[in-house]
Amino acid sequence: MAKQILVTGGTGFIGSHTVVELQQAGFDVVIVDSLINSKEETVDNIEKITKIRPKFECFDLADREKVHAFFKKYTSIEAIIHFAALKAVGESVHKPLEYYRNNLNALMNLLECMKEYNVKNFVFSSSCTVYGQPDKLPVTETTPRKPAESPYGNTKAVAEDIMRDFTVANADADMKCLALRYFNPIGAHPSALIGESPVGVPNNLVPYITQTAAGIREQLSIFGDDYNTPDGTPIRDYINVVDLAKAHVVAINRLIEKKNKANYEFFNIGTGNGYSVMELVKAFEASTGVKLNYKVVGRRAGDIEKIWADTTYANNELGWKAETPIGETLLSAWNWEKRVRGIK
Ligand code: UDP
């Protein structure tokens, strides 16, 4: 029988792409999502891609009773992938308690239920935000973490610590947690049926680019060109969301097959290549043939100058590698935006 995986936040951007990859790898998926930041029609679109409808339950994971009720109903969950979380950096500065309450309670409720209902495998969405501005680039898994710049970032760091402590306390029960530290996920499924749908004005670069190209935003603001980088704009490691989704399938198999080297592990999930904001804008124009209206403005508060991953450990240890060229990834983001907006 197909192994059953709980995917929290499975109607979100990375979650939905991961559900598709899990189903295509033969897993039976149950999604839990509160839909505060995503739409139920994503379940239909996942089904259109895979021809399999994932099970779907709508509730808030910060509600402990509901999480217990879920595990009483679904008694053969083999592993959990936990995406569901609030993720707006700026908002978290204004609403810290909401971020800590939501993100940490959901995590602790799930871990508590892992123990109570004997689910041994847990994969968590962490972020390269835990590295802050590293002193040395690229960042490896041994690069020290820096104090978080925002409550959002701190929820990721604290979540990692909670998982580490949980696995130590429950080592005899073989409870395993694995954190994937994502760099900058972008793009969309090649079918253009699922992708990134930010609510309101996008904070992230690529949705802002595609919405500007679609005429929804008048102009892209490039936040600063006076950084210590070759063209003065900040550098990030942009990773294709389908490549990223595949890393989760590998992580799940590693835990289920007991190939993990420790009960708590963490990996950098990036491409190993850094692109500046200006390079990304130019790559978008080159791959789509659409000219972007942009202007360089002042720096955005809290932005770091440059970061990209050393992926050696993930590549060797997981046997996983990001493969999609940046142009193809940007084109997929544009195709998704066009489909959503009805642009031919
Ligand atoms: N950025 C920009 N204009 C925008 C949004 C983002 O110039 O409208 C820049 C931002 O300053 C950063 C990079 O794009 O250098 C990536 O930002 P994003 O918010 O996508 O991800 P982050 O790395 O901040 O998590």
Boltz pocket constraint, residues with backbone or C-beta under 6 A from the ligand:
constraints:
  - pocket:
      binder: B
      contacts: [[A, 184], [A, 202], [A, 203], [A, 204], [A, 205], [A, 206], [A, 208], [A, 220], [A, 221], [A, 222], [A, 223], [A, 224], [A, 234], [A, 235], [A, 236], [A, 277], [A, 300], [A, 303], [A, 304]]
      max_distance: 6.0
